[in-house]
Amino acid sequence: MQSLSPLIQITVKSLLLFTSHDILLPKGGVKRARLEADGFGNIHDIVIVRLSFLLGIPHLVIFNMEDYYEEYEDYEIGDISEESLIYDTSPFGADISAKSVYDECMEPTVYSAVDQVIWLLFSCLLFRILTQLVTIPKPLCHFVSFVSGLIGLFSVVGPNALYTSILGVATYWCLVSCAKRSFASSTYKVIVGGLLIYLVAREYYNVLPESWEQVRGVQMIMVMKTLSLSYEIFDGRRKEIPPLLDYVGYMFCPATVVFGPWISFNSYANAFENGRWGIGWGIRVFATSILSVVCLGFSSCWVYWFFAGINLSWVIAMRDALSVRFSHYFVCLMSEVTCTLCGFYSDDGVSVEVTKPWKIEFPRSLVEVVINWNISMHRWLRHHVFRPSKQLGRFRSVLLTFLVSSMLHGMNFNLTMVLLSLGFYTYVEYTLREKLGNIFDACILSRACPPDCRHTYKYPNVGVIAVNLFLASGRTSIWRIWE
């Protein structure tokens, strides 16, 4: 490291600290360079999918790089030019064939991913068979949910599941405290603040001997479940506290314990009542699984092959942003797989839908991007933060909503700035489009109008289409958000 300039050293250290993965060099195919960052130690032989920072997506999958490539070479830091470190971050050379990409990257990536989630998928199927195919007492259903969820959680995070289990059981005290009506309001506020501060503190201080990187998303989902139940009790919507066994079954349900998403306690309880079996269920599980694997392969391999040999900084930034988004789609689609496999449906009786990639890649507005990036997180924030705080005014409630979202993700400084900026931009866009829609009496709002809206000018009016296309052209700023 001493041979590099101070700026390059800082850049390399920051990159290693944030991503914690091997840097793959396009020299003679796919090679690995083990870099040593002063003060941070060696890079581990793993690639950690850092997705929990992105608007409510759990952080969870670890892939062993030793399983990827049979041959690799270790390079010393002196063998790598500063130019390569800055610009050449693609793992593939410009002359690598598609077959080589498949053999050296796609195939081992898929095998490694399947190896990571196979026991989780098995626990989901076991949960559904034991709770919905046969008739067993309700307490036993919750026990099966708890045990099968622990199996799935342990298969992904290993011994770290023990510390997460302690959190999942200990938070039952929050419900008991909120049930004491004499000081429910103060207690609920303390619980909200305490759990959010816990997530922020765990992000910056390693207070427990576990890998926080592995369980960050898992514990975020658990906190969201606890806060949603506590809010229902505090608000009077739920008259009785669920028994402890029901609570731990909800917290550790295999459908959501690893990948998420957040689901309400009612959705969890309804799964035991309305079990649906049929060819459509199997087709949805299979199709969503294939689509998630496609997104994983594109994010990890094909996107780098498509842009191999192009060293323009804006192209590299676009490529990396595309890779992050498709990694996000993989996790969200896998969460849909686990929910569907367990027989879960949303509160309105339709299949659980976590993300809509087409509305993110081709958005009508930034509002649509925020909503469809993680639908379950959006619903949680809308019901438990935005609506209860509307008396503060729309602008303040929007900023508060994005602030709570950043705290759920550990209050990372860069992410917090992005989320708060995103909250400001979406508010401006929403207000501007609403005023333009009123002035021109046209369907040019941030979200598409229903067919029976009050506007005079609707689709397929040429002017409405042109204005919406013009306003939607601002979606290019989305690329910069993820850079």
Secondary structure, DSSP 4 states (H G I P E B T S, - for coil): -TTS-HHHHHHHHHHHHHH--PEEE-SSSSEEE--EETTTEEPPSEEE---TTTTS-----EEEGGGT-S------GGGS-HHHHHH---SS-TT--HHHHIIIIIHHHHHHHHHHHHHHHHHHHHHHIIIIIS---HHHHHHHHHHHHHHHHHHHHGGGHHHHHHHHHHTHHHHHHHT-GGGHHHHHHHHHHHHHHHHHHHHH---SSS-HHHHHHHHHHHHHHHHHHHHHHHHTS--SPPPHHHHHHHHT-TTTTTT-----HHHHHHTTT----SHHHHHHHHHHHHHHHHHHHIIIIIHHHHTTT---HHHHHHHHHHHHHHHHHHHHHHHHHHHHHTT-B-TTSSBP----HHHHHS-SSHHHHHHHHSHHHHHHHIIIIIGGGGGG-HHHHHHHHHHHHHHHTT--HHHHHHHHHHHHHHHHHHHHHHHHHHHHTBS-SSSPPPTT-S-SB-TT-HHHHHHHHHHHGGGGHHHHHH-
